[in-house]
Amino acid sequence: MGDDSDETSGESWFSSTAFKLLVLLCVLFLILKKLWPDFRRRYFAAFLSSFDEGNDAKKEEMKKDIFSTINTVTSHDPELRKQKAIKILEIGVGTGTNFAHYPDGTRLVVVDPNPHFKSYYDANRQKFPKIHSEEIILTTGEKMDMVKDNSVDVVVTTQVLCTVEDLTKVLQQILRVLAPGGRFYFFEHIAEFDTERHGTRRKIQEILTWTGIWPLLLDGCMLNRDMLTDIQKAGFSKVQAQRFYSPTDHIVFQLVKPSLKGVAEK
Ligand SMILES: C[S@@+](CC[C@H](N)C(=O)[O-])C[C@H]1O[C@@H](n2cnc3c(N)ncnc32)[C@H](O)[C@@H]1O
Protein backbone atom coordinates (compact mmCIF):
# COMPACT_ATOMS: atom_id res chain seq x y z
CA MET A 1 0.00 0.00 0.00
CA GLY A 2 2.68 2.43 1.18
CA ASP A 3 4.93 1.63 -1.87
CA ASP A 4 2.06 2.29 -4.31
CA SER A 5 1.33 5.71 -2.86
CA ASP A 6 5.07 6.67 -3.03
CA GLU A 7 5.23 5.74 -6.72
CA THR A 8 2.02 7.63 -7.44
CA SER A 9 3.31 10.80 -5.75
CA GLY A 10 6.65 10.40 -7.57
CA GLU A 11 4.93 10.17 -10.93
CA SER A 12 2.73 13.13 -10.24
CA TRP A 13 5.73 15.31 -9.26
CA PHE A 14 7.66 14.49 -12.47
CA SER A 15 4.62 15.16 -14.62
CA SER A 16 3.57 18.25 -12.64
CA THR A 17 3.51 21.74 -14.18
CA ALA A 18 6.01 22.93 -11.54
CA PHE A 19 8.56 20.32 -12.66
CA LYS A 20 8.09 21.19 -16.36
CA LEU A 21 8.50 24.88 -15.55
CA LEU A 22 11.67 24.14 -13.60
CA VAL A 23 13.13 22.20 -16.55
CA LEU A 24 12.13 24.99 -18.94
CA LEU A 25 13.79 27.59 -16.70
CA CYS A 26 16.99 25.52 -16.50
CA VAL A 27 17.11 25.15 -20.29
CA LEU A 28 16.46 28.89 -20.77
CA PHE A 29 19.18 29.71 -18.23
CA LEU A 30 21.71 27.48 -20.03
CA ILE A 31 20.86 29.01 -23.43
CA LEU A 32 21.15 32.56 -22.06
CA LYS A 33 24.43 31.70 -20.30
CA LYS A 34 25.84 30.51 -23.63
CA LEU A 35 24.51 33.43 -25.70
CA TRP A 36 24.93 36.28 -23.20
CA PRO A 37 28.66 37.06 -23.70
CA ASP A 38 28.19 37.26 -27.46
CA PHE A 39 25.01 39.31 -27.17
CA ARG A 40 26.73 41.66 -24.69
CA ARG A 41 29.65 42.27 -27.07
CA ARG A 42 27.40 42.67 -30.12
CA TYR A 43 25.23 45.20 -28.33
CA PHE A 44 28.30 47.06 -26.95
CA ALA A 45 29.82 47.42 -30.44
CA ALA A 46 26.53 48.80 -31.80
CA PHE A 47 26.17 51.09 -28.77
CA LEU A 48 29.66 52.60 -29.23
CA SER A 49 29.24 53.01 -32.96
CA SER A 50 26.09 55.08 -32.35
CA PHE A 51 28.36 57.81 -30.92
CA ASP A 52 30.64 57.84 -33.99
CA GLU A 53 28.11 59.67 -36.13
CA GLY A 54 27.62 62.76 -33.97
CA ASN A 55 31.34 63.64 -33.91
CA ASP A 56 31.86 65.60 -30.69
CA ALA A 57 33.90 68.68 -31.73
CA LYS A 58 35.20 69.38 -28.22
CA LYS A 59 36.37 65.77 -27.82
CA GLU A 60 38.10 65.87 -31.21
CA GLU A 61 39.86 69.11 -30.22
CA MET A 62 41.01 67.46 -27.00
CA LYS A 63 42.33 64.41 -28.88
CA LYS A 64 44.15 66.71 -31.30
CA ASP A 65 45.97 68.10 -28.30
CA ILE A 66 46.78 64.61 -26.93
CA PHE A 67 48.27 63.50 -30.25
CA SER A 68 49.89 66.86 -31.03
CA THR A 69 53.43 65.45 -30.81
CA ILE A 70 52.85 62.25 -32.80
CA ASN A 71 54.25 63.93 -35.93
CA THR A 72 57.63 64.24 -34.24
CA VAL A 73 58.05 60.45 -33.86
CA THR A 74 60.74 58.95 -36.09
CA SER A 75 60.41 55.31 -37.02
CA HIS A 76 62.91 52.72 -35.75
CA ASP A 77 62.49 50.98 -39.13
CA PRO A 78 64.88 52.36 -41.81
CA GLU A 79 62.40 51.58 -44.62
CA LEU A 80 59.59 53.50 -42.92
CA ARG A 81 62.01 56.28 -41.97
CA LYS A 82 62.84 56.78 -45.64
CA GLN A 83 59.11 57.16 -46.33
CA LYS A 84 58.71 59.49 -43.31
CA ALA A 85 56.13 57.03 -41.97
CA ILE A 86 55.67 55.34 -38.58
CA LYS A 87 54.13 52.13 -37.28
CA ILE A 88 51.34 52.46 -34.72
CA LEU A 89 49.72 49.73 -32.65
CA GLU A 90 46.29 50.64 -31.31
CA ILE A 91 45.03 48.39 -28.53
CA GLY A 92 41.24 48.11 -28.07
CA VAL A 93 40.58 49.90 -31.34
CA GLY A 94 36.79 49.45 -31.20
CA THR A 95 35.14 51.23 -34.13
CA GLY A 96 38.38 53.13 -34.95
CA THR A 97 37.93 56.62 -33.59
CA ASN A 98 41.53 57.84 -33.79
CA PHE A 99 42.35 57.66 -37.52
CA ALA A 100 42.01 61.42 -37.92
CA HIS A 101 44.90 61.93 -35.50
CA TYR A 102 47.43 59.63 -37.16
CA PRO A 103 50.01 60.97 -39.64
CA ASP A 104 49.51 60.16 -43.32
CA GLY A 105 51.37 57.02 -44.34
CA THR A 106 50.98 55.40 -40.90
CA ARG A 107 51.18 51.60 -40.82
CA LEU A 108 48.44 50.76 -38.34
CA VAL A 109 48.19 47.44 -36.51
CA VAL A 110 45.13 47.02 -34.30
CA VAL A 111 44.11 44.64 -31.55
CA ASP A 112 40.64 44.07 -30.09
CA PRO A 113 39.02 40.99 -28.55
CA ASN A 114 35.49 41.85 -29.74
CA PRO A 115 34.79 40.55 -33.29
CA HIS A 116 31.61 42.62 -33.58
CA PHE A 117 33.57 45.85 -34.06
CA LYS A 118 34.88 44.68 -37.42
CA SER A 119 32.13 46.09 -39.67
CA TYR A 120 32.20 49.51 -37.94
CA TYR A 121 36.00 49.57 -37.99
CA ASP A 122 36.10 48.64 -41.69
CA ALA A 123 33.62 51.42 -42.51
CA ASN A 124 35.70 53.97 -40.60
CA ARG A 125 39.08 52.96 -41.99
CA GLN A 126 37.80 53.33 -45.55
CA LYS A 127 37.42 57.06 -44.86
CA PHE A 128 41.19 57.33 -44.28
CA PRO A 129 42.93 55.86 -47.34
CA LYS A 130 46.25 57.47 -46.37
CA ILE A 131 46.44 55.30 -43.24
CA HIS A 132 47.52 51.74 -44.05
CA SER A 133 45.38 49.89 -41.54
CA GLU A 134 45.39 46.16 -41.06
CA GLU A 135 42.61 43.77 -40.08
CA ILE A 136 41.76 43.66 -36.38
CA ILE A 137 43.87 41.06 -34.57
CA LEU A 138 41.26 39.38 -32.42
CA THR A 139 42.94 39.25 -29.06
CA THR A 140 43.40 41.16 -25.84
CA GLY A 141 46.21 43.49 -24.90
CA GLU A 142 47.28 40.90 -22.33
CA LYS A 143 47.64 38.15 -24.96
CA MET A 144 49.01 40.02 -27.97
CA ASP A 145 52.16 37.86 -28.09
CA MET A 146 51.99 37.72 -31.90
CA VAL A 147 53.10 41.37 -32.06
CA LYS A 148 56.90 41.22 -32.19
CA ASP A 149 59.25 42.69 -29.57
CA ASN A 150 60.54 46.24 -30.30
CA SER A 151 58.46 46.36 -33.48
CA VAL A 152 56.26 49.48 -33.23
CA ASP A 153 57.01 53.18 -32.90
CA VAL A 154 53.82 54.18 -31.10
CA VAL A 155 51.20 52.39 -28.99
CA VAL A 156 47.81 54.00 -28.42
CA THR A 157 45.01 53.24 -25.97
CA THR A 158 41.92 55.42 -25.67
CA GLN A 159 39.23 54.39 -23.16
CA VAL A 160 40.58 50.84 -22.93
CA LEU A 161 42.55 50.44 -19.70
CA CYS A 162 39.30 50.80 -17.72
CA THR A 163 38.29 47.40 -19.11
CA VAL A 164 41.41 45.26 -19.32
CA GLU A 165 41.54 42.39 -16.83
CA ASP A 166 45.28 42.62 -16.07
CA LEU A 167 46.56 46.19 -16.33
CA THR A 168 50.14 45.29 -15.31
CA LYS A 169 50.34 42.64 -18.01
CA VAL A 170 49.03 45.02 -20.69
CA LEU A 171 51.59 47.67 -19.71
CA GLN A 172 54.37 45.05 -19.88
CA GLN A 173 53.17 44.03 -23.34
CA ILE A 174 53.21 47.69 -24.44
CA LEU A 175 56.79 48.05 -23.25
CA ARG A 176 57.75 44.80 -24.98
CA VAL A 177 56.39 45.74 -28.42
CA LEU A 178 57.59 49.36 -28.39
CA ALA A 179 60.91 50.00 -30.12
CA PRO A 180 63.49 51.75 -27.91
CA GLY A 181 62.49 55.40 -27.68
CA GLY A 182 58.96 54.52 -28.84
CA ARG A 183 55.98 56.31 -27.30
CA PHE A 184 52.77 55.23 -25.60
CA TYR A 185 49.91 57.74 -26.00
CA PHE A 186 46.96 57.26 -23.66
CA PHE A 187 43.62 58.86 -22.93
CA GLU A 188 41.51 57.09 -20.31
CA HIS A 189 38.54 57.88 -18.09
CA ILE A 190 39.37 57.42 -14.42
CA ALA A 191 37.87 57.56 -10.93
CA GLU A 192 36.85 61.03 -9.75
CA PHE A 193 40.01 62.60 -8.31
CA ASP A 194 38.56 65.75 -6.72
CA THR A 195 36.39 64.04 -4.13
CA GLU A 196 35.90 67.26 -2.16
CA ARG A 197 34.12 68.96 -5.01
CA HIS A 198 32.68 65.92 -6.77
CA GLY A 199 32.21 63.40 -3.95
CA THR A 200 28.79 62.36 -5.27
CA ARG A 201 30.22 61.43 -8.63
CA ARG A 202 32.86 59.29 -6.92
CA LYS A 203 30.20 57.54 -4.79
CA ILE A 204 28.08 56.77 -7.84
CA GLN A 205 31.16 55.47 -9.68
CA GLU A 206 31.95 53.15 -6.75
CA ILE A 207 28.38 51.89 -6.36
CA LEU A 208 27.88 51.20 -10.06
CA THR A 209 31.21 49.40 -10.27
CA TRP A 210 30.99 47.36 -7.07
CA THR A 211 27.42 46.22 -7.74
CA GLY A 212 28.62 45.10 -11.15
CA ILE A 213 25.87 47.04 -12.93
CA TRP A 214 28.19 49.27 -15.01
CA PRO A 215 30.64 46.49 -15.98
CA LEU A 216 27.71 44.23 -16.88
CA LEU A 217 26.18 46.80 -19.21
CA LEU A 218 29.44 48.20 -20.62
CA ASP A 219 31.62 45.22 -21.43
CA GLY A 220 33.51 45.04 -18.14
CA CYS A 221 34.29 48.78 -17.86
CA MET A 222 35.32 49.88 -14.33
CA LEU A 223 34.49 53.45 -13.31
CA ASN A 224 36.72 53.51 -10.26
CA ARG A 225 40.19 52.89 -11.73
CA ASP A 226 43.08 55.33 -11.96
CA MET A 227 45.98 53.99 -14.01
CA LEU A 228 48.49 56.79 -13.42
CA THR A 229 50.52 55.02 -10.71
CA ASP A 230 50.61 51.77 -12.71
CA ILE A 231 51.88 53.63 -15.79
CA GLN A 232 54.48 55.47 -13.72
CA LYS A 233 55.71 52.21 -12.16
CA ALA A 234 55.65 50.11 -15.35
CA GLY A 235 59.22 50.87 -16.43
CA PHE A 236 58.94 53.67 -19.01
CA SER A 237 61.94 56.00 -19.11
CA LYS A 238 59.73 59.10 -19.08
CA VAL A 239 56.04 59.68 -18.29
CA GLN A 240 54.19 62.93 -18.87
CA ALA A 241 50.59 62.73 -17.72
CA GLN A 242 47.76 64.90 -16.54
CA ARG A 243 44.43 64.29 -14.83
CA PHE A 244 41.71 66.52 -16.27
CA TYR A 245 38.01 66.71 -17.06
CA SER A 246 36.99 65.62 -20.52
CA PRO A 247 35.09 68.51 -22.16
CA THR A 248 32.08 66.49 -23.26
CA ASP A 249 28.66 67.84 -22.16
CA HIS A 250 26.63 64.77 -23.12
CA ILE A 251 24.57 63.54 -20.15
CA VAL A 252 25.64 59.91 -20.77
CA PHE A 253 29.28 60.85 -20.22
CA GLN A 254 29.06 62.70 -16.89
CA LEU A 255 30.38 59.67 -15.00
CA VAL A 256 33.39 59.36 -17.29
CA LYS A 257 34.43 63.01 -17.35
CA PRO A 258 37.41 62.61 -14.97
CA SER A 259 40.22 61.57 -17.29
CA LEU A 260 43.91 60.88 -17.65
CA LYS A 261 45.97 61.75 -20.71
CA GLY A 262 49.62 61.56 -21.48
CA VAL A 263 52.64 60.15 -23.25
CA ALA A 264 55.14 57.64 -21.90
CA GLU A 265 58.46 56.88 -23.56
CA LYS A 266 60.25 53.52 -23.56
C1 LIG B 1 35.21 51.86 -24.59
S1 LIG B 1 35.86 50.96 -25.94
C2 LIG B 1 36.98 52.13 -26.65
C3 LIG B 1 37.18 51.94 -28.11
C4 LIG B 1 38.14 52.94 -28.78
N1 LIG B 1 39.47 52.81 -28.27
C5 LIG B 1 37.65 54.35 -28.65
O1 LIG B 1 38.35 55.18 -28.03
O2 LIG B 1 36.56 54.64 -29.16
C6 LIG B 1 36.91 49.76 -25.18
C7 LIG B 1 37.56 48.84 -26.20
O3 LIG B 1 38.52 48.00 -25.55
C8 LIG B 1 38.35 46.67 -26.01
N2 LIG B 1 38.87 45.77 -24.97
C9 LIG B 1 38.24 45.24 -23.92
N3 LIG B 1 39.07 44.47 -23.20
C10 LIG B 1 40.27 44.53 -23.81
C11 LIG B 1 41.54 43.93 -23.55
N4 LIG B 1 41.75 43.16 -22.49
N5 LIG B 1 42.54 44.20 -24.41
C12 LIG B 1 42.36 45.00 -25.47
N6 LIG B 1 41.18 45.59 -25.76
C13 LIG B 1 40.15 45.36 -24.94
C14 LIG B 1 36.86 46.55 -26.26
O4 LIG B 1 36.54 45.47 -27.11
C15 LIG B 1 36.58 47.91 -26.88
O5 LIG B 1 36.83 47.92 -28.24
The ligand as an SDF file (V2000), in Angstrom:
LIG
                    3D

 27 29  0  0  0  0  0  0  0  0999 V2000
   35.2100   51.8620  -24.5890 C   0  0  0  0  0  0  0  0  0  0  0  0
   35.8620   50.9630  -25.9360 S   0  0  0  0  0  0  0  0  0  0  0  0
   36.9820   52.1330  -26.6460 C   0  0  0  0  0  0  0  0  0  0  0  0
   37.1770   51.9380  -28.1130 C   0  0  0  0  0  0  0  0  0  0  0  0
   38.1370   52.9350  -28.7850 C   0  0  0  0  0  0  0  0  0  0  0  0
   39.4730   52.8090  -28.2730 N   0  0  0  0  0  0  0  0  0  0  0  0
   37.6460   54.3480  -28.6450 C   0  0  0  0  0  0  0  0  0  0  0  0
   38.3470   55.1760  -28.0350 O   0  0  0  0  0  0  0  0  0  0  0  0
   36.5620   54.6370  -29.1570 O   0  0  0  0  0  0  0  0  0  0  0  0
   36.9130   49.7600  -25.1840 C   0  0  0  0  0  0  0  0  0  0  0  0
   37.5590   48.8400  -26.1960 C   0  0  0  0  0  0  0  0  0  0  0  0
   38.5180   48.0010  -25.5490 O   0  0  0  0  0  0  0  0  0  0  0  0
   38.3530   46.6730  -26.0110 C   0  0  0  0  0  0  0  0  0  0  0  0
   38.8730   45.7710  -24.9740 N   0  0  0  0  0  0  0  0  0  0  0  0
   38.2400   45.2380  -23.9180 C   0  0  0  0  0  0  0  0  0  0  0  0
   39.0700   44.4680  -23.1980 N   0  0  0  0  0  0  0  0  0  0  0  0
   40.2710   44.5310  -23.8100 C   0  0  0  0  0  0  0  0  0  0  0  0
   41.5430   43.9330  -23.5490 C   0  0  0  0  0  0  0  0  0  0  0  0
   41.7470   43.1570  -22.4930 N   0  0  0  0  0  0  0  0  0  0  0  0
   42.5420   44.1960  -24.4090 N   0  0  0  0  0  0  0  0  0  0  0  0
   42.3560   45.0020  -25.4750 C   0  0  0  0  0  0  0  0  0  0  0  0
   41.1810   45.5930  -25.7650 N   0  0  0  0  0  0  0  0  0  0  0  0
   40.1520   45.3570  -24.9420 C   0  0  0  0  0  0  0  0  0  0  0  0
   36.8610   46.5480  -26.2610 C   0  0  0  0  0  0  0  0  0  0  0  0
   36.5410   45.4660  -27.1090 O   0  0  0  0  0  0  0  0  0  0  0  0
   36.5750   47.9060  -26.8840 C   0  0  0  0  0  0  0  0  0  0  0  0
   36.8310   47.9230  -28.2410 O   0  0  0  0  0  0  0  0  0  0  0  0
  1  2  1  0
  2  3  1  0
  2 10  1  0
  3  4  1  0
  4  5  1  0
  5  6  1  0
  5  7  1  0
  7  8  2  0
  7  9  1  0
 10 11  1  0
 11 12  1  0
 11 26  1  0
 12 13  1  0
 13 14  1  0
 13 24  1  0
 14 15  1  0
 14 23  1  0
 15 16  2  0
 16 17  1  0
 17 18  1  0
 17 23  2  0
 18 19  1  0
 18 20  2  0
 20 21  1  0
 21 22  2  0
 22 23  1  0
 24 25  1  0
 24 26  1  0
 26 27  1  0
M  CHG  2   2   1   9  -1
M  END
$$$$
